[in-house]
Amino acid sequence: MNIKEAKNEIQNAMKAYFTKNQYGEYIIPLEKQRPVFLMGPPGIGKTAIMEQIAAELGVGLVSYSMTHHTRQSALGLPFIEKKTYGGKEYNVSEYTMSEIIATVYDMMEETGVKEGILFLDEINCVSETLAPVMLQFLQYKIFGKHRVPDGWIVVTAGNPPEYNNSVHEYDIVTWDRLKRVDIEPDYSVWKEYAYKQGIHPSITSYLDAKRDNFYKIETTVEGKTYITARGWSDLSDMIRLYEQNNIPVKESLIIQYLRNNRIAKDFAVYYDLFNKYKSDYQVPGILAGKVSREIEERASKAKFDEKLALLGLLIDNIGTAAHEVFIMEATQRDLQEGLKDVKAGLSKQYTDPVELLSKQIRLRQDRLQKGRSSKSLSNDQQATFHEAVNVLEEMRAAVQKNKPAGNTEAFKLMADMYNARIKDLKKHADACRDAMTNAFTFCENVFRDGQVLLIFVTELTVNYYTAQFISRYGCDAYFRHNKDLLTYDGWQKIQNDLNRMKDEDLYDLDDDSSDPSPSSPKGALS
């Protein structure tokens, strides 16, 4: 199955394992819960989906790579304990708490999170001395005498033997204690993740045209070559940072992440071409509805891969704007809850508005710190708390500066600042919708065969933030074209057609032919 299906399997297992009876006890006791075993090639995203699951369910996550552990660190160190049996005193071997189990308890103490995931990666690569300990752990969730706390689900992962020389083959006795889930790479599913993680558009548009290059492990005369999902993701991070710091992205950087000389060189050429398109097409002008006839003519005559690159640029810009609106909305919802508490506090006599705002700030800072430590907050949730803290600090500073006469005046000042942000949110949402509409107008005027336009509609649907935006604020052009939207299978057929083009010279750099909602005042505070 693909990584998205595996994620659903794990979430369903966790929901089942977290189910309690009328007495508040877990229906399936810890020792009867089979750990999930994710079996899949390296760099496919096994760790990433565990982080997503923890954030979505709001539970903790403790991750360990078992290749880093010895029998002593996993089991604990031995020591001699004196015990009395039948009136006689004996020296008995005991073990200190396992480092792994101790980390789970540490997280519970530091963050207050009582349920979570203990994720043990590369579990089929443990040393020979640790193998018997791991078998006991898989059955009883115990290292030495210390047990995984109730409410913590064990998920394990490993690579098939063809990818790792250290893999130990499990026997049926071991497999019978695990819920095995086999995962295969799937670009279509990864692309949904890519949009949400902000993967650089040069990568997604390149892989749209050459999806066979998404995941590839080969044995050559020079040794193993490999391209993984993790490699593309890490390369994307570096490209964005290099661009931010005005550092040229060269093949020497790309080969560090794409360990296949042919594909690394191919993408390096494409990246340069992508930047040429970015400069030539002046995408901000297209989204502003100010596009020259020259650009329209070039786009209409462009090769298909160039059209895909242009779509990637349009989607990236629109998606960034939609993401900004998404965070602004989430921040307003959080602020609304916080200011309700402030208003309730201000109704009490002798309450200090500055202290009430400070309390709300500390509350969010604490949630942010604990959420980071437990990995129970997504990047968007962290960004929301950061923004809310910034706004609350601005409100506190305004109250301190203006010194309102009473609590009613103090809250009016806060409400005015909150409502000003709603107006700002409306401006951003209107600008995003206008950009989307202008992009549709451009595509309608230029791509008359309809195929590229249908791909554009599909990409807006697959992109999490643009889909969320359209569902909240609408886009007449999107809904007008949505009735003709290709099915997912239809989109894959287009991808198969693109793959048959891969022998063409696509990269000729000298070829120039080629809740608080701003839609209404309902979110306003008074």
C-alpha positions in Angstrom: 0.0 0.0 0.0 1.1 3.6 -0.3 2.1 5.8 2.6 -1.3 7.5 2.9 -3.0 4.2 3.2 -0.5 3.1 5.8 -1.1 6.3 7.8 -4.8 5.5 7.9 -4.1 1.9 9.0 -2.0 3.2 11.9 -4.5 5.9 12.9 -7.3 3.3 12.9 -5.2 0.9 15.0 -4.5 3.7 17.5 -8.1 4.7 17.8 -8.9 1.1 18.5 -6.1 0.7 21.1 -7.1 4.0 22.8 -10.7 2.8 23.2 -11.7 2.4 26.9 -14.6 0.6 28.6 -17.1 2.1 31.0 -14.5 1.8 33.8 -11.9 3.9 32.0 -9.7 0.9 31.2 -8.3 0.2 27.8 -10.3 -2.6 26.2 -7.3 -4.2 24.6 -4.6 -4.2 27.4 -1.1 -3.1 26.4 0.4 -6.5 26.3 -2.3 -7.7 23.9 -1.8 -4.7 21.5 0.2 -5.9 18.5 2.8 -3.2 17.5 2.4 -2.0 13.9 5.4 -2.9 11.8 6.0 -0.6 8.8 8.0 -2.4 6.2 9.3 -0.3 3.3 12.3 1.0 1.5 14.4 3.8 3.0 13.5 7.4 2.8 9.8 6.7 1.9 8.4 8.8 4.7 7.8 6.3 7.6 9.0 8.8 10.3 7.2 11.7 8.7 3.8 10.0 8.9 4.4 9.2 12.5 5.0 13.0 13.2 1.8 13.8 11.2 -0.3 11.3 13.1 0.9 12.5 16.5 0.2 16.1 15.6 -3.3 15.3 14.2 -4.3 13.2 17.2 -2.7 15.6 19.7 -0.6 12.8 21.3 3.1 12.5 22.1 5.8 11.0 20.0 9.1 9.4 21.1 11.3 8.2 18.3 14.3 5.9 18.4 16.5 4.3 15.8 17.3 0.9 17.2 20.6 0.6 15.3 22.0 3.1 17.8 21.2 0.9 20.8 23.2 -1.8 22.6 21.7 -4.3 24.9 22.6 -2.2 27.9 21.0 1.1 26.7 17.8 -0.7 25.6 17.5 -3.1 28.6 19.2 -1.0 31.3 22.4 -1.5 33.3 22.6 -4.5 35.7 23.0 -4.0 39.4 22.9 -6.2 42.4 19.8 -6.0 44.7 19.6 -7.8 48.0 16.4 -9.8 48.6 15.2 -12.2 51.3 13.6 -15.5 50.4 12.6 -18.0 53.1 14.4 -16.0 55.7 17.7 -16.0 53.8 19.2 -13.0 52.0 20.3 -13.4 48.3 22.0 -11.2 45.8 19.7 -10.8 42.8 20.4 -9.2 39.4 18.2 -6.2 38.6 18.3 -3.6 35.8 18.1 0.1 35.8 15.3 1.6 33.7 15.8 1.4 29.9 16.8 4.7 28.3 13.8 4.3 25.9 11.2 3.7 28.6 12.7 6.5 30.7 12.4 8.9 27.8 8.6 8.2 27.5 8.2 8.9 31.2 10.3 12.1 30.9 8.0 13.4 28.2 4.9 12.6 30.2 6.3 14.5 33.2 7.6 17.5 31.2 4.6 18.0 28.9 1.6 16.4 30.7 0.8 14.3 27.6 -0.5 11.0 28.8 -1.0 9.1 25.5 1.4 8.8 22.6 3.4 6.7 20.2 6.7 5.0 20.9 8.2 4.7 17.4 11.2 2.3 17.0 12.8 2.5 13.6 15.0 -0.1 12.0 13.9 -2.7 14.5 15.0 -5.6 12.3 18.6 -4.3 12.3 19.3 -4.7 16.0 22.5 -6.4 17.1 22.5 -10.1 17.9 22.7 -9.5 21.6 19.6 -7.3 21.5 17.5 -9.6 19.4 16.1 -11.7 22.3 15.3 -8.5 24.3 13.4 -7.1 21.4 11.3 -10.3 21.0 10.3 -10.0 24.7 9.5 -6.3 24.2 7.3 -6.9 21.1 5.2 -9.4 23.1 5.1 -7.8 26.5 6.1 -4.1 25.9 8.8 -4.6 28.6 12.5 -3.8 28.7 14.0 -5.6 31.7 11.4 -5.1 34.4 10.1 -1.8 33.1 7.0 -1.6 31.0 5.8 0.9 28.4 3.2 3.1 30.1 -0.5 2.5 29.4 -1.8 4.7 26.7 1.4 4.5 24.6 1.1 2.6 21.3 4.2 0.9 19.9 4.9 1.4 16.2 8.0 -0.1 14.6 9.6 0.1 11.2 12.3 -1.5 9.1 13.7 -1.9 5.6 13.5 -5.0 3.5 16.7 -7.0 3.4 17.5 -6.0 -0.2 18.1 -2.4 1.1 20.0 -3.1 4.2 22.7 -5.7 4.8 22.2 -5.6 8.6 18.6 -6.8 8.4 17.7 -10.0 10.4 15.0 -12.1 9.0 12.1 -12.6 11.5 10.6 -16.0 12.0 6.8 -16.7 12.1 6.8 -16.5 16.0 8.0 -12.9 15.8 5.8 -11.9 12.8 2.8 -13.3 14.7 3.3 -10.6 17.3 3.2 -7.7 14.8 0.7 -6.0 12.6 2.8 -5.8 9.4 2.1 -3.0 6.9 4.1 -3.1 3.6 4.6 0.3 2.0 5.6 1.2 -1.6 6.6 4.6 -3.0 3.7 6.5 -4.7 4.4 10.0 -6.2 0.7 11.0 -6.4 0.3 10.5 -2.7 3.6 12.1 -1.8 2.6 15.2 -3.9 -0.3 15.9 -1.5 2.3 15.9 1.3 4.6 18.0 -0.8 2.0 20.8 -1.2 1.3 20.9 2.5 5.0 20.9 3.4 5.8 23.6 0.8 8.1 21.5 -1.4 9.8 23.7 -4.0 7.7 24.0 -7.2 10.7 23.2 -9.4 10.7 19.7 -7.8 7.0 19.0 -8.2 6.8 20.3 -11.7 9.9 18.3 -12.6 8.4 15.1 -11.1 5.1 15.7 -12.8 6.9 15.3 -16.1 9.3 12.6 -14.9 7.6 10.7 -12.1 9.8 7.7 -12.7 12.6 9.7 -11.1 10.7 10.2 -7.9 12.1 7.0 -6.2 14.8 4.9 -7.7 17.4 2.5 -6.2 19.7 0.9 -8.6 22.9 -1.2 -8.5 25.5 -0.1 -11.0 29.2 -1.0 -11.7 30.0 2.0 -9.4 27.8 0.8 -6.6 24.4 1.7 -5.3 22.6 4.8 -6.6 19.4 6.0 -5.0 16.7 8.7 -5.1 14.3 8.8 -2.2 11.3 10.9 -1.1 13.4 12.1 1.8 16.1 13.2 -0.6 13.6 15.4 -2.6 12.2 16.8 0.6 15.6 17.7 2.1 16.8 19.1 -1.2 13.7 21.3 -1.3 14.5 22.8 2.1 18.1 23.6 0.9 16.9 25.1 -2.3 14.5 27.5 -0.5 17.3 28.5 2.0 19.9 29.0 -0.8 17.4 31.2 -2.7 16.6 33.1 0.5 20.3 33.8 1.0 21.0 34.5 -2.7 23.3 31.4 -3.0 23.3 29.8 -6.4 21.8 26.3 -6.5 24.3 24.1 -8.5 24.6 20.5 -9.4 27.2 20.1 -6.7 24.4 20.7 -4.1 21.8 18.6 -5.9 24.1 15.5 -6.1 24.4 15.6 -2.3 20.7 14.7 -2.0 19.9 13.0 -5.3 22.5 10.2 -5.3 22.1 9.3 -9.0 24.4 11.3 -11.3 22.0 11.1 -14.3 18.9 12.3 -12.4 20.9 14.9 -10.5 22.3 16.4 -13.7 18.8 16.2 -15.3 17.2 18.1 -12.4 20.0 20.7 -12.3 19.4 21.6 -15.9 15.6 21.7 -15.3 16.0 23.9 -12.2 17.9 26.5 -14.3 15.2 26.3 -16.9 12.5 26.6 -14.2 14.1 29.9 -13.0 14.2 31.1 -16.6 10.4 30.5 -16.9 10.0 32.2 -13.5 11.7 35.3 -14.8 10.2 35.3 -18.3 6.6 34.7 -17.4 6.4 37.3 -14.6 3.9 35.3 -12.6 2.9 38.1 -10.1 1.8 40.0 -13.2 -0.4 37.1 -14.4 -2.0 36.8 -10.9 -2.6 40.6 -10.8 -4.4 40.4 -14.1 -1.7 42.3 -15.9 -0.2 40.1 -18.5 1.2 41.1 -21.9 0.2 39.7 -25.2 3.7 38.5 -25.7 3.6 36.3 -22.6 0.2 34.9 -23.6 1.5 34.0 -27.1 4.6 32.3 -25.7 2.5 30.3 -23.2 0.1 29.1 -25.9 3.0 27.9 -28.1 5.0 26.4 -25.2 5.9 22.7 -25.0 3.9 20.7 -22.5 6.7 20.5 -19.9 7.0 24.3 -20.0 3.2 24.6 -19.5 3.5 22.3 -16.5 6.3 24.5 -15.0 4.2 27.6 -15.5 1.3 25.8 -13.7 3.7 24.9 -10.9 4.7 28.6 -10.5 1.0 29.7 -10.5 0.0 27.0 -7.9 3.0 27.8 -5.7 2.1 31.5 -5.6 -1.6 30.9 -5.0 -0.9 28.2 -2.5 1.4 30.5 -0.5 -1.4 33.1 -0.4 -4.0 30.6 0.6 -1.7 29.2 3.3 -1.2 32.8 4.7 -5.0 33.1 4.9 -5.3 29.7 6.6 -2.8 30.8 9.3 -4.5 34.2 9.8 -7.9 32.5 10.2 -6.5 29.9 12.7 -4.9 32.8 14.6 -8.2 34.8 14.7 -10.0 31.7 16.1 -7.4 31.3 18.8 -7.5 35.0 19.7 -11.3 34.9 19.9 -11.1 32.2 22.5 -8.4 34.0 24.4 -10.2 37.3 24.4 -13.4 35.7 25.6 -11.5 34.6 28.7 -10.0 38.1 29.0 -13.5 39.7 28.8 -14.8 37.3 31.5 -11.8 38.2 33.7 -12.4 41.9 33.2 -16.0 41.6 34.5 -14.5 41.0 37.9 -13.6 44.0 40.0 -10.0 45.1 40.4 -8.8 42.8 37.6 -5.7 44.1 35.7 -6.1 43.8 31.9 -2.3 43.7 31.4 -2.1 40.7 33.7 -5.0 38.9 32.0 -3.3 39.4 28.6 0.0 38.2 30.1 -1.7 35.1 31.3 -3.0 34.3 27.8 0.5 34.9 26.4 2.0 32.5 29.0 -0.7 29.9 28.3 0.2 29.8 24.5 3.9 29.9 25.1 3.5 26.9 27.4 1.4 25.0 24.9 3.9 25.8 22.2 6.9 24.6 24.3 5.1 21.4 25.4 3.7 20.7 22.0 7.2 21.0 20.4 8.7 18.7 23.0 6.0 16.1 22.6 5.7 16.6 18.8 1.9 16.9 19.3 1.7 20.2 17.3 1.9 20.5 13.6 3.9 23.2 11.9 0.7 25.1 11.2 -0.4 24.9 14.9 3.0 26.1 16.0 2.8 29.1 13.5 -0.7 29.9 14.9 0.5 30.0 18.5 3.4 32.2 17.5 1.2 34.6 15.7 -1.3 34.7 18.5 1.4 35.5 21.0 2.7 38.3 18.8 -0.8 39.9 18.6 -1.5 39.5 22.3 1.9 41.1 23.1 0.9 44.0 20.8 -2.4 44.3 22.6 -0.7 44.3 26.0 1.7 47.0 24.8 -1.2 49.1 23.5 -3.0 48.9 26.9 0.2 49.8 28.7 0.8 52.8 26.4 -2.8 54.1 26.2 -3.7 53.5 29.9 -7.5 53.2 29.3 -9.7 54.6 32.1 -11.4 51.3 33.0 -11.8 47.7 32.0 -14.6 48.4 29.5 -12.3 50.8 27.6 -9.4 48.4 27.9 -11.4 45.6 26.2 -12.7 48.0 23.6 -9.1 48.7 22.6 -8.4 45.0 22.3 -11.6 44.4 20.3 -10.7 47.2 17.9 -7.3 45.6 17.3 -8.9 42.2 16.8 -11.5 43.6 14.4 -8.8 45.4 12.4 -7.2 42.1 11.9 -10.5 40.7 10.5 -10.5 43.5 7.9 -6.9 42.6 7.1 -7.9 39.0 6.7 -10.6 40.0 4.3 -8.1 41.9 2.2 -5.8 38.9 2.0 -8.7 36.5 1.2 -10.0 38.9 -1.5 -6.5 39.2 -3.0 -6.0 35.4 -3.0 -9.4 34.8 -4.7 -8.6 37.6 -7.3 -5.2 35.9 -8.0 -7.0 32.6 -8.5 -9.6 34.1 -10.8 -6.9 35.9 -12.8 -4.9 32.6 -13.1 -8.1 31.0 -14.5 -8.6 33.8 -17.0 -5.0 33.5 -18.2 -5.4 29.7 -18.6 -8.7 30.1 -20.4 -7.2 32.6 -22.9 -4.0 30.6 -23.5 -4.6 26.9 -23.1 -7.6 26.4 -25.5 -7.3 22.6 -25.7 -8.5 22.3 -22.1 -6.1 19.7 -20.9 -3.8 22.0 -19.1 -6.7 23.8 -17.6 -8.1 20.6 -16.2 -4.7 19.8 -14.7 -4.8 23.3 -13.1 -8.2 22.5 -11.5 -6.9 19.2 -10.3 -3.8 20.7 -8.7 -5.9 23.3 -6.9 -8.0 20.4 -5.5 -5.0 18.3 -4.4 -3.3 21.3 -2.7 -4.5 21.3 0.9 -4.4 25.0 1.3 -6.0 26.0 -2.0 -8.7 23.4 -1.4 -9.4 24.7 2.1 -9.5 28.3 0.7 -12.0 27.4 -2.0 -14.3 25.6 0.4 -14.3 28.6 2.7 -14.3 31.6 0.2 -15.3 30.0 -3.1 -14.0 30.8 -6.6 -16.6 31.0 -9.4 -14.0 30.1 -12.1 -13.0 27.0 -10.1 -16.6 25.8 -9.7 -17.3 26.5 -13.4 -14.5 24.2 -14.5 -14.9 21.7 -11.7 -17.8 19.9 -13.5 -15.2 18.9 -16.1 -12.6 17.8 -13.6 -10.8 14.7 -14.5 -11.0 11.8 -12.1 -7.8 10.8 -10.3 -7.4 8.0 -12.8 -7.7 10.5 -15.6 -4.9 12.6 -14.1 -2.7 9.5 -13.8 -3.4 8.8 -17.5 -2.0 12.3 -18.3 1.0 11.4 -16.1 1.6 8.2 -18.1 1.5 10.2 -21.3 4.1 12.6 -19.8 6.3 9.7 -19.0 6.4 8.6 -22.6 7.8 12.0 -23.5 10.8 11.6 -21.2 13.2 10.9 -24.1 12.5 14.3 -25.7 14.8 17.2 -25.2 12.6 19.1 -22.7 15.2 21.5 -21.4 16.5 23.6 -24.2 17.4 26.8 -22.4 17.7 28.7 -25.7 14.2 27.8 -26.9 12.1 30.9 -26.3 9.0 29.3 -27.9 8.9 27.1 -25.5 -14.6 31.0 11.5 -13.8 34.5 11.9 -14.5 34.8 8.2 -13.8 38.0 6.3 -16.8 37.3 4.1 -19.1 38.6 6.8 -18.8 40.6 10.1 -19.8 37.5 12.2 -16.2 37.1 13.5 -16.1 40.6 14.9 -15.7 41.3 18.6 -17.7 43.9 20.4 
